[in-house]
Amino acid sequence: MGKTTTAINLAASFAAAEVNTLLVDCDPQSNATSGLGFPKDPDRVSSYHLLVGAATAEEALLTTALEQLWLIPAHKNLIGANIELVDADGREFRMREALAPLRDRFQFIVLDCPPALDLLTLNALVAADAVLIPMQGEYFALEGISELLDTIERIRAVLNPSLGIEGVVLTMFDDRTNLAQQVMSELKKYFGEKLCTTTIPRNIRLAEAPSHGLAALMYDPRSKGAESYIRLAKEIIERQPDFSSLPSAVSSQPEEQVLTTGDTREHRSEVTVGPEASDARAGASDGSAAEAASGVEEIPVADEMDKSA
């Protein structure tokens, strides 16, 4: 359970809270697409067509089983965009420009990144307002998190000054182990309030749900995994300055914001779910939610985390 599981279930939980939400699959593996019940179809308009300018985001929209959740699917031909756009002008801004007409329509836009720091991930991070980083409570995740943060800083310095960190969420978390507790303690010291209080446990229902083409809250709403993602969505929503409670209790729509995976509010919010922290050393970023930087605080520089855990 990493970036794609978080992207699917966080977006579904936003939608269940009566918030218009868009999930954008930016990964050529297209697991977020199949995880919501859509088979692979090379003839369908996808995120590839957005990047190469062959279609608009409106043309790519698909409705899902959840009334307030929409999807822009992906296909394996998306990997060709890395080559096709190598000499294109403004290639890093293609996704941002493609999604711009939809920002008024959706309160949260969640982008699921590939597990590698390539042009596709770069486009998602440039389009996003904030990054949500899902990571496992293990040693290698601590190794990778510093690499991911360095990448975010480089993007912020050159391409997207408003890119912020929405938070870090521990996935596949087993609070019975000393290692998991030690990793959480180190992350808490390093990230402070940016570490989400909600953790996602190991849960068989979360693993089963994609094979049925359903988000966990539709497959088994009483499972611990589904309940954890609902709590995570509520936590992220309540962090937004224009939400004092769940969107269903909000009568007016706030401004815009974008989270990249995952991570959106009644601001039009784009959240990028990047590669997982455990893969960041290889250029992967499981970061999950990029949100409008207008409300995101910059993480202060801290001493290097103790990785001895």
Contacts in CASP RR format, 6 or more apart in sequence:
PFRMAT RR
TARGET T0000
AUTHOR 0000-0000-0000
METHOD contacts of the structure
MODEL  1
MGKTTTAINLAASFAAAEVNTLLVDCDPQSNATSGLGFPKDPDRVSSYHL
LVGAATAEEALLTTALEQLWLIPAHKNLIGANIELVDADGREFRMREALA
PLRDRFQFIVLDCPPALDLLTLNALVAADAVLIPMQGEYFALEGISELLD
TIERIRAVLNPSLGIEGVVLTMFDDRTNLAQQVMSELKKYFGEKLCTTTI
PRNIRLAEAPSHGLAALMYDPRSKGAESYIRLAKEIIERQPDFSSLPSAV
SSQPEEQVLTTGDTREHRSEVTVGPEASDARAGASDGSAAEAASGVEEIP
VADEMDKSA
1 134 0 8 1.000
1 171 0 8 1.000
1 172 0 8 1.000
1 200 0 8 1.000
1 202 0 8 1.000
1 203 0 8 1.000
1 206 0 8 1.000
1 207 0 8 1.000
2 134 0 8 1.000
2 136 0 8 1.000
2 171 0 8 1.000
2 172 0 8 1.000
2 276 0 8 1.000
2 286 0 8 1.000
2 288 0 8 1.000
3 112 0 8 1.000
3 113 0 8 1.000
3 115 0 8 1.000
3 134 0 8 1.000
3 261 0 8 1.000
3 273 0 8 1.000
3 274 0 8 1.000
3 275 0 8 1.000
3 276 0 8 1.000
3 286 0 8 1.000
3 287 0 8 1.000
3 288 0 8 1.000
4 27 0 8 1.000
4 31 0 8 1.000
4 32 0 8 1.000
4 35 0 8 1.000
4 112 0 8 1.000
4 273 0 8 1.000
5 134 0 8 1.000
5 171 0 8 1.000
5 206 0 8 1.000
5 210 0 8 1.000
6 132 0 8 1.000
6 134 0 8 1.000
6 169 0 8 1.000
6 171 0 8 1.000
6 200 0 8 1.000
6 229 0 8 1.000
6 261 0 8 1.000
6 262 0 8 1.000
6 273 0 8 1.000
6 288 0 8 1.000
7 23 0 8 1.000
7 32 0 8 1.000
7 110 0 8 1.000
7 111 0 8 1.000
7 112 0 8 1.000
7 261 0 8 1.000
7 262 0 8 1.000
7 273 0 8 1.000
7 288 0 8 1.000
8 23 0 8 1.000
8 32 0 8 1.000
8 35 0 8 1.000
8 36 0 8 1.000
8 112 0 8 1.000
8 210 0 8 1.000
8 215 0 8 1.000
9 206 0 8 1.000
9 215 0 8 1.000
9 216 0 8 1.000
9 217 0 8 1.000
9 225 0 8 1.000
9 226 0 8 1.000
9 229 0 8 1.000
10 110 0 8 1.000
10 132 0 8 1.000
10 229 0 8 1.000
10 232 0 8 1.000
10 233 0 8 1.000
10 236 0 8 1.000
10 261 0 8 1.000
10 262 0 8 1.000
10 263 0 8 1.000
10 271 0 8 1.000
10 273 0 8 1.000
10 288 0 8 1.000
10 289 0 8 1.000
11 21 0 8 1.000
11 22 0 8 1.000
11 23 0 8 1.000
11 69 0 8 1.000
11 108 0 8 1.000
11 110 0 8 1.000
11 215 0 8 1.000
11 261 0 8 1.000
11 262 0 8 1.000
12 66 0 8 1.000
12 69 0 8 1.000
12 215 0 8 1.000
12 216 0 8 1.000
12 217 0 8 1.000
12 218 0 8 1.000
12 229 0 8 1.000
13 215 0 8 1.000
13 217 0 8 1.000
13 229 0 8 1.000
13 230 0 8 1.000
13 232 0 8 1.000
13 233 0 8 1.000
13 234 0 8 1.000
14 21 0 8 1.000
14 69 0 8 1.000
14 107 0 8 1.000
14 108 0 8 1.000
14 110 0 8 1.000
14 233 0 8 1.000
14 237 0 8 1.000
14 247 0 8 1.000
14 264 0 8 1.000
15 21 0 8 1.000
15 66 0 8 1.000
15 67 0 8 1.000
15 68 0 8 1.000
15 69 0 8 1.000
16 66 0 8 1.000
16 68 0 8 1.000
16 217 0 8 1.000
16 230 0 8 1.000
16 233 0 8 1.000
17 233 0 8 1.000
17 234 0 8 1.000
17 237 0 8 1.000
17 246 0 8 1.000
17 247 0 8 1.000
17 248 0 8 1.000
18 68 0 8 1.000
18 246 0 8 1.000
18 247 0 8 1.000
18 248 0 8 1.000
19 68 0 8 1.000
19 107 0 8 1.000
19 108 0 8 1.000
19 237 0 8 1.000
19 247 0 8 1.000
19 264 0 8 1.000
19 265 0 8 1.000
19 266 0 8 1.000
20 68 0 8 1.000
20 70 0 8 1.000
20 105 0 8 1.000
20 106 0 8 1.000
20 107 0 8 1.000
20 108 0 8 1.000
21 68 0 8 1.000
21 69 0 8 1.000
21 70 0 8 1.000
21 106 0 8 1.000
21 107 0 8 1.000
21 108 0 8 1.000
21 109 0 8 1.000
21 110 0 8 1.000
21 264 0 8 1.000
22 61 0 8 1.000
22 69 0 8 1.000
22 70 0 8 1.000
22 71 0 8 1.000
22 72 0 8 1.000
22 102 0 8 1.000
22 105 0 8 1.000
22 106 0 8 1.000
22 108 0 8 1.000
22 109 0 8 1.000
22 110 0 8 1.000
22 264 0 8 1.000
23 32 0 8 1.000
23 36 0 8 1.000
23 69 0 8 1.000
23 70 0 8 1.000
23 71 0 8 1.000
23 72 0 8 1.000
23 110 0 8 1.000
23 112 0 8 1.000
24 47 0 8 1.000
24 71 0 8 1.000
24 72 0 8 1.000
24 95 0 8 1.000
24 99 0 8 1.000
24 109 0 8 1.000
24 110 0 8 1.000
24 111 0 8 1.000
24 112 0 8 1.000
24 124 0 8 1.000
25 31 0 8 1.000
25 32 0 8 1.000
25 33 0 8 1.000
25 46 0 8 1.000
25 47 0 8 1.000
25 71 0 8 1.000
25 72 0 8 1.000
25 73 0 8 1.000
25 74 0 8 1.000
25 112 0 8 1.000
26 47 0 8 1.000
26 74 0 8 1.000
26 78 0 8 1.000
26 95 0 8 1.000
26 111 0 8 1.000
26 112 0 8 1.000
26 113 0 8 1.000
26 114 0 8 1.000
26 120 0 8 1.000
26 121 0 8 1.000
26 123 0 8 1.000
26 124 0 8 1.000
27 74 0 8 1.000
27 78 0 8 1.000
27 112 0 8 1.000
27 113 0 8 1.000
27 114 0 8 1.000
27 115 0 8 1.000
27 120 0 8 1.000
28 74 0 8 1.000
28 75 0 8 1.000
28 76 0 8 1.000
28 77 0 8 1.000
28 78 0 8 1.000
28 79 0 8 1.000
28 80 0 8 1.000
28 114 0 8 1.000
28 120 0 8 1.000
29 74 0 8 1.000
29 76 0 8 1.000
29 114 0 8 1.000
30 40 0 8 1.000
30 46 0 8 1.000
30 73 0 8 1.000
30 74 0 8 1.000
30 75 0 8 1.000
30 76 0 8 1.000
30 78 0 8 1.000
31 112 0 8 1.000
31 210 0 8 1.000
32 71 0 8 1.000
32 74 0 8 1.000
32 112 0 8 1.000
33 40 0 8 1.000
33 46 0 8 1.000
33 71 0 8 1.000
33 73 0 8 1.000
33 74 0 8 1.000
33 75 0 8 1.000
34 40 0 8 1.000
34 210 0 8 1.000
34 213 0 8 1.000
35 209 0 8 1.000
35 210 0 8 1.000
35 213 0 8 1.000
35 214 0 8 1.000
35 215 0 8 1.000
36 64 0 8 1.000
36 65 0 8 1.000
36 69 0 8 1.000
36 71 0 8 1.000
36 213 0 8 1.000
36 214 0 8 1.000
36 215 0 8 1.000
37 213 0 8 1.000
37 214 0 8 1.000
38 44 0 8 1.000
38 62 0 8 1.000
38 71 0 8 1.000
38 73 0 8 1.000
40 75 0 8 1.000
40 76 0 8 1.000
41 73 0 8 1.000
41 75 0 8 1.000
42 75 0 8 1.000
42 77 0 8 1.000
44 73 0 8 1.000
44 75 0 8 1.000
45 55 0 8 1.000
45 59 0 8 1.000
45 60 0 8 1.000
46 60 0 8 1.000
46 72 0 8 1.000
46 73 0 8 1.000
46 74 0 8 1.000
46 75 0 8 1.000
46 77 0 8 1.000
46 78 0 8 1.000
47 60 0 8 1.000
47 72 0 8 1.000
47 73 0 8 1.000
47 74 0 8 1.000
47 78 0 8 1.000
47 95 0 8 1.000
48 54 0 8 1.000
48 74 0 8 1.000
48 75 0 8 1.000
48 77 0 8 1.000
48 78 0 8 1.000
48 80 0 8 1.000
48 81 0 8 1.000
49 55 0 8 1.000
49 59 0 8 1.000
49 60 0 8 1.000
50 56 0 8 1.000
50 57 0 8 1.000
50 60 0 8 1.000
50 72 0 8 1.000
50 94 0 8 1.000
50 95 0 8 1.000
50 98 0 8 1.000
50 99 0 8 1.000
51 78 0 8 1.000
51 81 0 8 1.000
51 85 0 8 1.000
51 94 0 8 1.000
51 95 0 8 1.000
51 98 0 8 1.000
51 120 0 8 1.000
51 123 0 8 1.000
52 81 0 8 1.000
52 84 0 8 1.000
52 85 0 8 1.000
52 94 0 8 1.000
53 94 0 8 1.000
53 98 0 8 1.000
56 98 0 8 1.000
56 101 0 8 1.000
57 72 0 8 1.000
57 98 0 8 1.000
57 99 0 8 1.000
57 101 0 8 1.000
57 102 0 8 1.000
58 101 0 8 1.000
58 102 0 8 1.000
60 72 0 8 1.000
60 73 0 8 1.000
61 70 0 8 1.000
61 71 0 8 1.000
61 72 0 8 1.000
62 70 0 8 1.000
62 71 0 8 1.000
62 72 0 8 1.000
62 73 0 8 1.000
63 70 0 8 1.000
63 71 0 8 1.000
64 70 0 8 1.000
64 71 0 8 1.000
65 214 0 8 1.000
65 218 0 8 1.000
66 215 0 8 1.000
66 218 0 8 1.000
70 106 0 8 1.000
78 120 0 8 1.000
79 120 0 8 1.000
81 119 0 8 1.000
81 120 0 8 1.000
82 118 0 8 1.000
82 119 0 8 1.000
82 120 0 8 1.000
85 91 0 8 1.000
85 94 0 8 1.000
85 119 0 8 1.000
86 119 0 8 1.000
88 94 0 8 1.000
91 119 0 8 1.000
91 123 0 8 1.000
92 119 0 8 1.000
92 122 0 8 1.000
92 123 0 8 1.000
92 126 0 8 1.000
92 159 0 8 1.000
93 123 0 8 1.000
93 126 0 8 1.000
93 127 0 8 1.000
93 159 0 8 1.000
94 123 0 8 1.000
95 111 0 8 1.000
95 123 0 8 1.000
95 124 0 8 1.000
95 126 0 8 1.000
95 127 0 8 1.000
96 123 0 8 1.000
96 126 0 8 1.000
96 127 0 8 1.000
99 109 0 8 1.000
99 127 0 8 1.000
99 258 0 8 1.000
99 270 0 8 1.000
102 109 0 8 1.000
102 268 0 8 1.000
103 109 0 8 1.000
103 256 0 8 1.000
103 258 0 8 1.000
103 268 0 8 1.000
103 270 0 8 1.000
104 256 0 8 1.000
104 268 0 8 1.000
105 268 0 8 1.000
106 264 0 8 1.000
106 268 0 8 1.000
107 247 0 8 1.000
107 253 0 8 1.000
107 254 0 8 1.000
107 264 0 8 1.000
107 265 0 8 1.000
107 266 0 8 1.000
107 267 0 8 1.000
107 268 0 8 1.000
107 269 0 8 1.000
108 257 0 8 1.000
108 259 0 8 1.000
108 263 0 8 1.000
108 264 0 8 1.000
108 265 0 8 1.000
108 269 0 8 1.000
108 271 0 8 1.000
109 258 0 8 1.000
109 259 0 8 1.000
109 264 0 8 1.000
109 268 0 8 1.000
109 269 0 8 1.000
109 270 0 8 1.000
109 271 0 8 1.000
110 259 0 8 1.000
110 260 0 8 1.000
110 261 0 8 1.000
110 262 0 8 1.000
110 263 0 8 1.000
110 264 0 8 1.000
110 270 0 8 1.000
110 271 0 8 1.000
110 272 0 8 1.000
110 273 0 8 1.000
110 288 0 8 1.000
110 289 0 8 1.000
111 124 0 8 1.000
111 127 0 8 1.000
111 128 0 8 1.000
111 259 0 8 1.000
111 260 0 8 1.000
111 261 0 8 1.000
111 262 0 8 1.000
111 270 0 8 1.000
111 271 0 8 1.000
111 272 0 8 1.000
111 273 0 8 1.000
111 274 0 8 1.000
111 290 0 8 1.000
112 261 0 8 1.000
112 262 0 8 1.000
112 273 0 8 1.000
112 274 0 8 1.000
113 120 0 8 1.000
113 121 0 8 1.000
113 124 0 8 1.000
113 125 0 8 1.000
113 260 0 8 1.000
113 261 0 8 1.000
113 272 0 8 1.000
113 273 0 8 1.000
113 274 0 8 1.000
113 275 0 8 1.000
113 285 0 8 1.000
113 286 0 8 1.000
113 287 0 8 1.000
114 120 0 8 1.000
114 121 0 8 1.000
114 274 0 8 1.000
114 275 0 8 1.000
114 284 0 8 1.000
115 275 0 8 1.000
115 276 0 8 1.000
115 279 0 8 1.000
115 284 0 8 1.000
115 285 0 8 1.000
115 286 0 8 1.000
116 275 0 8 1.000
116 279 0 8 1.000
116 282 0 8 1.000
116 283 0 8 1.000
116 284 0 8 1.000
117 151 0 8 1.000
117 275 0 8 1.000
117 283 0 8 1.000
117 284 0 8 1.000
117 285 0 8 1.000
121 274 0 8 1.000
121 275 0 8 1.000
121 285 0 8 1.000
122 155 0 8 1.000
122 159 0 8 1.000
124 260 0 8 1.000
124 272 0 8 1.000
124 274 0 8 1.000
124 290 0 8 1.000
125 131 0 8 1.000
125 152 0 8 1.000
125 155 0 8 1.000
125 159 0 8 1.000
125 160 0 8 1.000
125 163 0 8 1.000
125 260 0 8 1.000
125 272 0 8 1.000
125 274 0 8 1.000
125 285 0 8 1.000
125 290 0 8 1.000
126 155 0 8 1.000
126 159 0 8 1.000
126 160 0 8 1.000
126 163 0 8 1.000
127 258 0 8 1.000
127 260 0 8 1.000
127 270 0 8 1.000
127 272 0 8 1.000
127 290 0 8 1.000
128 160 0 8 1.000
128 163 0 8 1.000
128 258 0 8 1.000
128 259 0 8 1.000
128 260 0 8 1.000
128 270 0 8 1.000
128 271 0 8 1.000
128 272 0 8 1.000
128 289 0 8 1.000
128 290 0 8 1.000
128 291 0 8 1.000
129 162 0 8 1.000
129 163 0 8 1.000
129 164 0 8 1.000
129 257 0 8 1.000
129 258 0 8 1.000
129 259 0 8 1.000
129 260 0 8 1.000
129 269 0 8 1.000
129 270 0 8 1.000
129 271 0 8 1.000
129 290 0 8 1.000
129 291 0 8 1.000
129 292 0 8 1.000
129 293 0 8 1.000
129 294 0 8 1.000
129 296 0 8 1.000
130 163 0 8 1.000
130 164 0 8 1.000
130 165 0 8 1.000
130 166 0 8 1.000
130 167 0 8 1.000
130 257 0 8 1.000
130 258 0 8 1.000
130 259 0 8 1.000
130 260 0 8 1.000
130 263 0 8 1.000
130 269 0 8 1.000
130 271 0 8 1.000
130 272 0 8 1.000
130 289 0 8 1.000
130 290 0 8 1.000
130 291 0 8 1.000
130 292 0 8 1.000
130 293 0 8 1.000
130 296 0 8 1.000
131 152 0 8 1.000
131 163 0 8 1.000
131 164 0 8 1.000
131 165 0 8 1.000
131 166 0 8 1.000
131 167 0 8 1.000
131 259 0 8 1.000
131 260 0 8 1.000
131 263 0 8 1.000
131 271 0 8 1.000
131 272 0 8 1.000
131 273 0 8 1.000
131 274 0 8 1.000
131 285 0 8 1.000
131 287 0 8 1.000
131 288 0 8 1.000
131 289 0 8 1.000
131 290 0 8 1.000
132 166 0 8 1.000
132 167 0 8 1.000
132 168 0 8 1.000
132 169 0 8 1.000
132 236 0 8 1.000
132 259 0 8 1.000
132 260 0 8 1.000
132 261 0 8 1.000
132 262 0 8 1.000
132 263 0 8 1.000
132 271 0 8 1.000
132 272 0 8 1.000
132 273 0 8 1.000
132 287 0 8 1.000
132 288 0 8 1.000
132 289 0 8 1.000
132 290 0 8 1.000
132 291 0 8 1.000
133 145 0 8 1.000
133 148 0 8 1.000
133 165 0 8 1.000
133 167 0 8 1.000
133 168 0 8 1.000
133 169 0 8 1.000
133 274 0 8 1.000
133 277 0 8 1.000
133 285 0 8 1.000
133 286 0 8 1.000
133 287 0 8 1.000
133 288 0 8 1.000
134 168 0 8 1.000
134 169 0 8 1.000
134 170 0 8 1.000
134 171 0 8 1.000
134 200 0 8 1.000
134 261 0 8 1.000
134 273 0 8 1.000
134 276 0 8 1.000
134 277 0 8 1.000
134 286 0 8 1.000
134 287 0 8 1.000
134 288 0 8 1.000
135 141 0 8 1.000
135 145 0 8 1.000
135 168 0 8 1.000
135 169 0 8 1.000
135 170 0 8 1.000
135 171 0 8 1.000
135 276 0 8 1.000
135 277 0 8 1.000
135 278 0 8 1.000
135 286 0 8 1.000
136 170 0 8 1.000
136 171 0 8 1.000
136 172 0 8 1.000
136 173 0 8 1.000
136 276 0 8 1.000
136 277 0 8 1.000
136 278 0 8 1.000
137 170 0 8 1.000
137 172 0 8 1.000
137 173 0 8 1.000
137 179 0 8 1.000
137 180 0 8 1.000
137 183 0 8 1.000
137 184 0 8 1.000
138 179 0 8 1.000
138 180 0 8 1.000
138 183 0 8 1.000
138 278 0 8 1.000
139 179 0 8 1.000
139 183 0 8 1.000
139 307 0 8 1.000
139 309 0 8 1.000
140 278 0 8 1.000
140 281 0 8 1.000
141 183 0 8 1.000
141 276 0 8 1.000
141 277 0 8 1.000
141 278 0 8 1.000
142 183 0 8 1.000
142 186 0 8 1.000
142 187 0 8 1.000
142 305 0 8 1.000
142 307 0 8 1.000
142 309 0 8 1.000
143 278 0 8 1.000
143 281 0 8 1.000
143 307 0 8 1.000
144 277 0 8 1.000
144 278 0 8 1.000
144 279 0 8 1.000
144 280 0 8 1.000
144 281 0 8 1.000
145 168 0 8 1.000
145 187 0 8 1.000
145 277 0 8 1.000
145 280 0 8 1.000
145 305 0 8 1.000
146 280 0 8 1.000
146 304 0 8 1.000
146 305 0 8 1.000
147 280 0 8 1.000
147 281 0 8 1.000
147 283 0 8 1.000
148 275 0 8 1.000
148 277 0 8 1.000
148 280 0 8 1.000
148 285 0 8 1.000
148 287 0 8 1.000
149 165 0 8 1.000
149 299 0 8 1.000
151 280 0 8 1.000
151 283 0 8 1.000
151 285 0 8 1.000
152 163 0 8 1.000
152 164 0 8 1.000
152 165 0 8 1.000
155 163 0 8 1.000
156 162 0 8 1.000
156 163 0 8 1.000
156 164 0 8 1.000
160 293 0 8 1.000
161 293 0 8 1.000
162 292 0 8 1.000
162 293 0 8 1.000
162 294 0 8 1.000
162 296 0 8 1.000
163 290 0 8 1.000
163 293 0 8 1.000
164 290 0 8 1.000
164 291 0 8 1.000
164 293 0 8 1.000
164 296 0 8 1.000
164 298 0 8 1.000
165 191 0 8 1.000
165 194 0 8 1.000
165 296 0 8 1.000
165 299 0 8 1.000
166 194 0 8 1.000
166 236 0 8 1.000
166 239 0 8 1.000
166 259 0 8 1.000
166 263 0 8 1.000
166 271 0 8 1.000
166 289 0 8 1.000
166 290 0 8 1.000
166 291 0 8 1.000
166 296 0 8 1.000
167 191 0 8 1.000
167 194 0 8 1.000
167 195 0 8 1.000
167 196 0 8 1.000
167 289 0 8 1.000
168 187 0 8 1.000
168 191 0 8 1.000
168 194 0 8 1.000
168 195 0 8 1.000
168 196 0 8 1.000
168 277 0 8 1.000
169 196 0 8 1.000
169 198 0 8 1.000
169 199 0 8 1.000
169 200 0 8 1.000
169 232 0 8 1.000
169 288 0 8 1.000
170 180 0 8 1.000
170 183 0 8 1.000
170 184 0 8 1.000
170 187 0 8 1.000
170 195 0 8 1.000
170 196 0 8 1.000
170 199 0 8 1.000
170 200 0 8 1.000
171 199 0 8 1.000
171 200 0 8 1.000
172 200 0 8 1.000
172 201 0 8 1.000
172 202 0 8 1.000
173 180 0 8 1.000
173 184 0 8 1.000
173 199 0 8 1.000
173 200 0 8 1.000
173 201 0 8 1.000
173 202 0 8 1.000
174 180 0 8 1.000
174 201 0 8 1.000
174 202 0 8 1.000
175 181 0 8 1.000
175 199 0 8 1.000
179 309 0 8 1.000
182 309 0 8 1.000
183 309 0 8 1.000
184 195 0 8 1.000
184 199 0 8 1.000
185 309 0 8 1.000
186 305 0 8 1.000
186 306 0 8 1.000
186 307 0 8 1.000
186 309 0 8 1.000
187 195 0 8 1.000
187 305 0 8 1.000
188 195 0 8 1.000
189 302 0 8 1.000
189 305 0 8 1.000
190 302 0 8 1.000
190 305 0 8 1.000
191 299 0 8 1.000
194 299 0 8 1.000
196 232 0 8 1.000
196 235 0 8 1.000
196 236 0 8 1.000
197 235 0 8 1.000
198 228 0 8 1.000
198 231 0 8 1.000
198 232 0 8 1.000
198 235 0 8 1.000
199 228 0 8 1.000
200 206 0 8 1.000
200 225 0 8 1.000
200 228 0 8 1.000
200 229 0 8 1.000
200 232 0 8 1.000
201 224 0 8 1.000
201 225 0 8 1.000
201 228 0 8 1.000
203 216 0 8 1.000
203 223 0 8 1.000
203 224 0 8 1.000
203 225 0 8 1.000
203 228 0 8 1.000
205 216 0 8 1.000
205 219 0 8 1.000
205 220 0 8 1.000
205 223 0 8 1.000
205 224 0 8 1.000
205 225 0 8 1.000
205 226 0 8 1.000
206 216 0 8 1.000
206 223 0 8 1.000
206 225 0 8 1.000
206 226 0 8 1.000
208 219 0 8 1.000
209 215 0 8 1.000
209 216 0 8 1.000
209 218 0 8 1.000
209 219 0 8 1.000
209 220 0 8 1.000
212 219 0 8 1.000
215 226 0 8 1.000
216 223 0 8 1.000
216 225 0 8 1.000
216 226 0 8 1.000
216 229 0 8 1.000
217 226 0 8 1.000
217 229 0 8 1.000
217 230 0 8 1.000
219 226 0 8 1.000
220 226 0 8 1.000
221 227 0 8 1.000
234 246 0 8 1.000
236 263 0 8 1.000
236 289 0 8 1.000
236 291 0 8 1.000
237 243 0 8 1.000
237 246 0 8 1.000
237 247 0 8 1.000
237 265 0 8 1.000
238 244 0 8 1.000
238 245 0 8 1.000
238 246 0 8 1.000
240 254 0 8 1.000
240 257 0 8 1.000
240 265 0 8 1.000
240 266 0 8 1.000
240 267 0 8 1.000
240 269 0 8 1.000
240 291 0 8 1.000
240 295 0 8 1.000
241 295 0 8 1.000
242 250 0 8 1.000
242 254 0 8 1.000
242 255 0 8 1.000
242 265 0 8 1.000
242 266 0 8 1.000
242 267 0 8 1.000
243 250 0 8 1.000
243 254 0 8 1.000
243 265 0 8 1.000
243 266 0 8 1.000
244 250 0 8 1.000
247 265 0 8 1.000
247 266 0 8 1.000
250 266 0 8 1.000
252 266 0 8 1.000
253 266 0 8 1.000
254 265 0 8 1.000
254 266 0 8 1.000
254 267 0 8 1.000
255 266 0 8 1.000
255 267 0 8 1.000
255 268 0 8 1.000
255 292 0 8 1.000
255 294 0 8 1.000
256 267 0 8 1.000
256 268 0 8 1.000
256 269 0 8 1.000
256 292 0 8 1.000
257 264 0 8 1.000
257 265 0 8 1.000
257 267 0 8 1.000
257 268 0 8 1.000
257 269 0 8 1.000
257 270 0 8 1.000
257 291 0 8 1.000
257 292 0 8 1.000
257 294 0 8 1.000
257 295 0 8 1.000
258 264 0 8 1.000
258 268 0 8 1.000
258 269 0 8 1.000
258 270 0 8 1.000
258 271 0 8 1.000
258 290 0 8 1.000
258 291 0 8 1.000
258 292 0 8 1.000
259 269 0 8 1.000
259 270 0 8 1.000
259 271 0 8 1.000
259 272 0 8 1.000
259 289 0 8 1.000
259 290 0 8 1.000
259 291 0 8 1.000
259 292 0 8 1.000
260 270 0 8 1.000
260 271 0 8 1.000
260 272 0 8 1.000
260 273 0 8 1.000
260 274 0 8 1.000
260 287 0 8 1.000
260 289 0 8 1.000
260 290 0 8 1.000
260 291 0 8 1.000
261 271 0 8 1.000
261 272 0 8 1.000
261 273 0 8 1.000
261 274 0 8 1.000
261 287 0 8 1.000
261 288 0 8 1.000
261 289 0 8 1.000
261 290 0 8 1.000
262 271 0 8 1.000
262 272 0 8 1.000
262 273 0 8 1.000
262 287 0 8 1.000
262 288 0 8 1.000
262 289 0 8 1.000
262 290 0 8 1.000
263 269 0 8 1.000
263 271 0 8 1.000
263 272 0 8 1.000
263 273 0 8 1.000
263 288 0 8 1.000
263 289 0 8 1.000
263 290 0 8 1.000
263 291 0 8 1.000
264 270 0 8 1.000
264 271 0 8 1.000
264 289 0 8 1.000
264 291 0 8 1.000
265 291 0 8 1.000
265 292 0 8 1.000
267 292 0 8 1.000
267 294 0 8 1.000
268 292 0 8 1.000
269 291 0 8 1.000
269 292 0 8 1.000
270 290 0 8 1.000
270 291 0 8 1.000
270 292 0 8 1.000
271 288 0 8 1.000
271 289 0 8 1.000
271 290 0 8 1.000
271 291 0 8 1.000
272 287 0 8 1.000
272 288 0 8 1.000
272 289 0 8 1.000
272 290 0 8 1.000
273 286 0 8 1.000
273 287 0 8 1.000
273 288 0 8 1.000
273 289 0 8 1.000
274 285 0 8 1.000
274 286 0 8 1.000
274 287 0 8 1.000
274 288 0 8 1.000
275 283 0 8 1.000
275 284 0 8 1.000
275 285 0 8 1.000
275 286 0 8 1.000
275 287 0 8 1.000
276 284 0 8 1.000
276 285 0 8 1.000
276 286 0 8 1.000
276 287 0 8 1.000
277 285 0 8 1.000
277 286 0 8 1.000
277 287 0 8 1.000
278 286 0 8 1.000
279 285 0 8 1.000
279 286 0 8 1.000
280 286 0 8 1.000
END
